[in-house]
Amino acid sequence: MGIFRQGLAWLADGAHWVGAGGILQRLGEHAEMFALAMLIALIVALPVGLVIGHARKGAFLAVNAAGVGRALPTFAVLYFAYRLLLRTRPFAFWPTLIALVFLAVPPLLTNTFVAVSGVDPDTVEAARGIGMGERQVLLRLELPLASSLMLDTTRTVAVQVAATVGFGAVFGWGGLGRFIVDGFASYDYPQLVGGAILIAVFALVVDLAFGLAGRLPALRRVRV
């Protein structure tokens, strides 16, 4: 039996799904970390990107944010965060969260800036000419026009975060990555492959969910 089929057989065993450390528990941990990291990253990145994009200033900040995101490997951020918080937070929940936020914020901020600042300046000036205030221009004109690119970026970042959450298991946290780490440590390769399949499926579901969310506005317009 090939190793991939062994991984599928491990997943098909109902005993691996329930109880402490079972798939359902690890899936819940994985989903919770993913959702929390994405929420924090969106709260941090989107307002900054919208403001500097609307002002057509701050390109230096946006470009360098993207540079930092590419230059800092997530695993390295996770390691340093773990070492920094080791004495006060002996578990890897917070270091994992910090590393994932560092992964997500730069591309979200940069592409939000690019999307908003890329709105046609003549259209923006026309909106101001008919009496729209700056807040109205941003929320009622620039944001709707920029939303497609922003959602595409959010979708890409979400898939990256979903697949990277598993790194936390290397430093003692849970999530689906726990199966890969424990399987490798105990030479239980079906468990290792099963964990990898679970993470891949989780990332695929996230991708499909954001893809569907991106189509909903278009579907509503078609119905109207």
Secondary structure, DSSP 8 states (H G I E B T S, - for coil): --HHHHHHHHHH-GGGTSSTT-HHHHHHHHHHHHHHHHHHHHHHHHHHHHHHHHHT--HHHHHHHHHHHHHS-HHHHHHHHHHHHTTT--SSHHHHHHHHHHHHHHHHHHHHHHHHHTS-HHHHHHHHHTT--HHHIIIIIIHHHHHHHHHHHHHHHHHHHHHHGGGGGGGT--STHHHHHHHHHTT-HHHHHHHHHHHHHHHHHHHHHHHHHHHHHHHHHHH-
